[in-house]
């Protein structure tokens, strides 16, 4: 075959194959980080990234990872892939430094998330909270009222129209917490103005100024959570790729830095454009 025709044929093949490979790529580039958080499966930073089961709820906007539910969008501040948990910090949640009235907090029942081991403190409730019940069952933990006394030493308590050191019978330690049939922590129904959620006492249970405030959520694995696909995803990430999926079938994709995707990993990722350029160089030198 004429050495001048061969490069042209390879070029035609590359032009034909490239759109087929690129068509499965996500609409937006997938990232391995969002701000300071490392993003791994089942999470993703956009459509086509991570697990299709998580994509409607998790997004990366302006370098902030957000969880969106029917009650709002919440900043994700920590992820433990080992424990399958994440921590959100709702902007309207009270802390020792900033107490405020809060809207309901909720999760979508169809989502892969559920409440984790957080300790909720319901604040500025109609006393006495000892009579607070849901479906006839008391919700306050009487053995933990010291947490109410501790957080009520914070000067920010006045923002809830309470005096400094208010009586603890206006506070309820709701642990373990649960959501109602709407998937919400309904503060209005429980006649409370706000809430604080403690993710960690930071080894200092008597100093609310250094507690880690946030709501811990558990999650289940995504759409590729069978043994075979999990191994495939691990191999993809080990090869420098990012786990994703190809709509509308949501079949597995390993998204590689080369700009092309694979159904396995990026170790031997095929790049037809690079192959064409390499072949052109070789053919030119042979022709010369």
QUIUR-V552289 format. One record per residue. N is the residue number from 1. PSI is psi in whole degrees, 0 to 359 (none if undefined). NEAR is the number of other C-alpha atoms within 12 Angstrom. D_LAST is the distance of its C-alpha to the last C-alpha in Angstrom with 2 decimals. Layout:
# QUIUR-V552289
N_PSI_NEAR_D_LAST ; N_PSI_NEAR_D_LAST
This chain:
# QUIUR-V552289
1_140_10_15.65 ; 2_131_12_13.03 ; 3_340_19_10.03 ; 4_337_20_10.91 ; 5_327_15_14.50 ; 6_312_21_14.38 ; 7_324_26_13.94 ; 8_321_20_16.71 ; 9_316_18_18.94 ; 10_322_25_18.64 ; 11_317_23_19.53 ; 12_320_17_22.53 ; 13_317_18_23.67 ; 14_318_24_23.54 ; 15_325_20_25.48 ; 16_318_16_27.97 ; 17_324_20_28.52 ; 18_312_25_28.71 ; 19_328_19_31.95 ; 20_320_16_33.51 ; 21_322_28_33.01 ; 22_339_27_34.04 ; 23_335_21_37.10 ; 24_356_30_38.91 ; 25_149_37_38.50 ; 26_155_36_41.73 ; 27_327_18_42.63 ; 28_148_18_42.72 ; 29_137_27_40.69 ; 30_144_36_42.55 ; 31_151_36_43.46 ; 32_354_31_44.52 ; 33_150_25_47.13 ; 34_105_28_49.63 ; 35_233_21_51.12 ; 36_359_17_52.26 ; 37_133_26_52.45 ; 38_131_25_49.89 ; 39_118_36_49.20 ; 40_166_35_48.84 ; 41_137_49_49.66 ; 42_6_42_51.91 ; 43_156_49_51.65 ; 44_169_41_48.92 ; 45_5_42_48.32 ; 46_184_35_48.02 ; 47_129_32_47.72 ; 48_358_41_45.57 ; 49_145_47_45.93 ; 50_220_46_48.15 ; 51_138_42_50.69 ; 52_340_36_51.62 ; 53_334_29_55.25 ; 54_338_36_55.08 ; 55_323_34_52.95 ; 56_342_27_55.92 ; 57_334_36_57.77 ; 58_127_37_55.26 ; 59_157_35_53.14 ; 60_113_35_51.49 ; 61_126_21_52.44 ; 62_43_13_52.01 ; 63_27_20_51.24 ; 64_129_24_54.50 ; 65_126_36_54.79 ; 66_144_36_57.54 ; 67_124_39_59.63 ; 68_128_27_61.00 ; 69_186_31_64.09 ; 70_349_20_66.73 ; 71_359_22_68.60 ; 72_183_23_65.79 ; 73_137_26_62.65 ; 74_135_33_62.94 ; 75_129_34_60.81 ; 76_122_36_59.52 ; 77_346_30_59.96 ; 78_147_30_59.31 ; 79_133_30_57.75 ; 80_103_22_58.48 ; 81_333_20_56.04 ; 82_318_13_58.00 ; 83_357_17_61.29 ; 84_50_25_59.89 ; 85_158_29_61.68 ; 86_159_37_60.98 ; 87_128_37_63.21 ; 88_152_40_63.75 ; 89_88_32_65.70 ; 90_137_33_67.31 ; 91_334_29_67.88 ; 92_9_27_71.50 ; 93_143_33_72.36 ; 94_147_40_74.96 ; 95_180_41_74.44 ; 96_329_33_76.75 ; 97_343_23_75.35 ; 98_105_26_75.26 ; 99_140_32_77.62 ; 100_162_28_77.56 ; 101_141_30_78.53 ; 102_142_31_75.86 ; 103_174_23_74.87 ; 104_148_31_74.48 ; 105_134_38_71.60 ; 106_163_32_70.17 ; 107_151_34_67.50 ; 108_132_25_66.41 ; 109_328_18_67.78 ; 110_350_17_64.58 ; 111_163_27_62.47 ; 112_22_30_61.51 ; 113_151_31_63.60 ; 114_163_28_67.16 ; 115_139_36_69.36 ; 116_202_28_68.86 ; 117_43_24_71.34 ; 118_157_31_72.02 ; 119_115_33_75.57 ; 120_133_42_76.70 ; 121_113_48_79.49 ; 122_126_50_81.11 ; 123_152_49_82.56 ; 124_51_41_85.44 ; 125_160_34_86.83 ; 126_121_25_90.28 ; 127_157_20_92.56 ; 128_139_21_93.38 ; 129_346_31_89.98 ; 130_340_25_91.77 ; 131_2_22_92.67 ; 132_122_29_89.09 ; 133_157_18_88.20 ; 134_119_23_85.62 ; 135_38_11_87.10 ; 136_356_8_90.10 ; 137_131_11_88.22 ; 138_143_21_88.32 ; 139_344_26_84.93 ; 140_141_35_85.74 ; 141_105_28_85.57 ; 142_342_21_88.88 ; 143_355_13_87.70 ; 144_22_23_85.05 ; 145_341_26_87.13 ; 146_334_23_86.47 ; 147_325_37_82.96 ; 148_315_42_84.64 ; 149_326_27_86.88 ; 150_313_29_83.88 ; 151_337_47_81.68 ; 152_1_41_84.72 ; 153_352_26_84.93 ; 154_130_29_81.84 ; 155_333_23_82.88 ; 156_352_26_80.54 ; 157_337_35_83.04 ; 158_338_24_84.96 ; 159_345_24_82.12 ; 160_18_30_83.36 ; 161_31_20_86.82 ; 162_149_27_88.10 ; 163_162_18_90.00 ; 164_141_19_88.76 ; 165_53_22_89.64 ; 166_164_26_90.53 ; 167_143_26_92.20 ; 168_352_33_89.86 ; 169_6_31_91.34 ; 170_10_37_89.00 ; 171_145_45_85.94 ; 172_126_48_84.74 ; 173_103_38_82.44 ; 174_90_38_80.72 ; 175_124_27_79.18 ; 176_137_21_77.80 ; 177_160_33_76.93 ; 178_161_26_76.20 ; 179_158_27_75.28 ; 180_190_20_77.50 ; 181_342_14_76.84 ; 182_0_18_74.62 ; 183_33_23_72.46 ; 184_152_26_73.85 ; 185_100_34_75.84 ; 186_95_27_78.52 ; 187_325_32_80.15 ; 188_319_21_82.44 ; 189_324_21_83.84 ; 190_3_35_84.57 ; 191_46_28_86.06 ; 192_150_32_83.84 ; 193_328_34_82.08 ; 194_181_41_79.13 ; 195_154_48_77.46 ; 196_145_48_75.60 ; 197_128_47_73.40 ; 198_116_39_72.96 ; 199_329_32_69.80 ; 200_143_24_70.76 ; 201_355_22_73.69 ; 202_39_15_71.45 ; 203_22_12_74.08 ; 204_76_14_76.63 ; 205_352_21_78.71 ; 206_5_19_81.25 ; 207_92_23_78.93 ; 208_348_33_77.57 ; 209_342_25_75.75 ; 210_7_20_73.03 ; 211_153_26_72.83 ; 212_112_30_69.50 ; 213_135_36_70.19 ; 214_164_35_68.17 ; 215_119_43_68.31 ; 216_129_35_66.71 ; 217_143_35_65.29 ; 218_153_25_64.21 ; 219_153_29_61.40 ; 220_160_28_60.36 ; 221_170_29_56.79 ; 222_207_32_54.72 ; 223_345_29_53.44 ; 224_38_29_51.37 ; 225_12_21_54.24 ; 226_164_13_54.33 ; 227_317_13_53.33 ; 228_313_14_50.03 ; 229_327_28_48.79 ; 230_317_24_50.05 ; 231_321_19_48.01 ; 232_319_28_44.97 ; 233_320_39_45.58 ; 234_318_26_46.07 ; 235_321_25_42.76 ; 236_312_33_41.06 ; 237_325_30_42.67 ; 238_332_19_41.91 ; 239_5_22_38.19 ; 240_5_25_38.38 ; 241_176_37_38.92 ; 242_131_48_41.87 ; 243_135_54_44.01 ; 244_196_53_44.38 ; 245_160_42_44.95 ; 246_106_28_43.67 ; 247_154_20_46.32 ; 248_353_14_48.10 ; 249_345_12_48.11 ; 250_32_25_47.95 ; 251_154_25_45.74 ; 252_141_39_44.42 ; 253_141_42_41.22 ; 254_112_44_39.57 ; 255_118_44_38.21 ; 256_157_36_35.26 ; 257_339_26_33.93 ; 258_347_25_30.49 ; 259_354_28_32.20 ; 260_157_32_32.15 ; 261_159_41_35.09 ; 262_162_37_35.82 ; 263_359_31_38.83 ; 264_284_33_39.10 ; 265_181_32_37.55 ; 266_8_30_34.60 ; 267_319_22_33.56 ; 268_44_18_30.80 ; 269_127_26_30.58 ; 270_129_26_27.84 ; 271_98_26_25.90 ; 272_330_27_23.85 ; 273_315_26_22.44 ; 274_319_20_21.16 ; 275_320_22_19.80 ; 276_316_26_17.96 ; 277_320_18_16.52 ; 278_319_17_15.52 ; 279_323_24_13.92 ; 280_316_24_12.00 ; 281_318_18_10.63 ; 282_315_17_9.90 ; 283_322_22_8.44 ; 284_317_19_6.07 ; 285_324_12_5.05 ; 286_318_14_5.38 ; 287_319_16_3.76 ; 288_none_10_0.00
